[in-house]
Amino acid sequence: MKRFTIRIEIAVFAAGLLLTSIVCPVFAQFDDFAKHQNAVDLTEMRQQIEDLSIPYEQRLAAALKVREITGRLPWTPMTSKEWSQRLYEQKATVKRYQAAFPKLRCCETRYFLFASDAPPQMYQEIQSLLDRMYGVLCEKFNIPFVDPSQEQAGASNAEKRNASKVKPVRKNVWQAKCVVVVFMNESDYNQFEMRFFNQKPSTGTRGLCHQMMDGNVTITCRFAGDKFNLYSSLVHETTHGFSFMHRIAYPLPLWLNEGVSDWTARTLVPQATTCPTKQKQAVAAMQKTRSLGGMFHASDHLDPWQYGAAAMTVNLLLKRNPGAFVHLIDDVKDGADVEQTLIKYYNLDYAALANLLGRACGIAGVKP
Ligand SMILES: [Zn+2]
């Protein structure tokens, strides 16, 4: 009985092997065929996305299919007419905000639609801060200059009239404009978020970046007693929107995303206390633990001190080699492995980078 069972088992095993040897190549062929078909489809879809003679909705649908296959959403380029339509819709949205919150005053810059109930001086300061921020980020991300006559879509009417007289401008990373809304008090801010974004901000939230898959970005912030800290969170959130729109809709890893946002905020608003406080906390934590607490692999949460450590890491990378930083951001946005990209352009893995950051703060032996 036992031998018979063994014989049956051997027979089943042999039949299994035979079947597997026949079936596996068939599956492998299916797999190869599917991969090949995906590659063909992707090439066709990418051509469709770029073909401005195809209606916008069809191009957007192709972009969303590319996202289904690759996990990354390519932005759909727009004709001048589609761009104007998008801007018209964004302005209509801001008008709805103003109808609900009549104290909001709105203005339009080349890259932003800005609405706020801030007093005149703060209003002016924020407006010029946004433009300065855009310039700094374009420099760090190496956004190309374009001839304004070829980049009419983002320009105001006055800019269009004077196009031949003005210097090249940075390419517009937004689809039409980025909408920025700043409130002077918390209850208006919370009501606004509830009404237009269907969410109550968690306690203590000073700003949010609403980034949408259709390419619309809205930044909202509130005053919480100190104007420089308001400016700092505004720059932090708007930088998130900029990173989101840069190249492709694929998020930077958490530490790099928060690090770039806090680095930009600290650079542009050195008077604010929020970023320096987090950086002091980071130094204290490194002294105590000799570790970055797994910062490089965090995917949904960083402690406040890790924001400080992330910003200092970005600062270190930018100082060491700003050109390599551009490649790092570009490759990571295109889906490359972050640590491998760091090794490629900086010759640093996470362990070496953590050690270097520690040494820059006078602390030996800091581990990732
Ligand atoms: Zn953030």
Residues whose N, C-alpha, C, O or C-beta is under 5 A from the ligand:
A	BS01	ZN	E258 S261
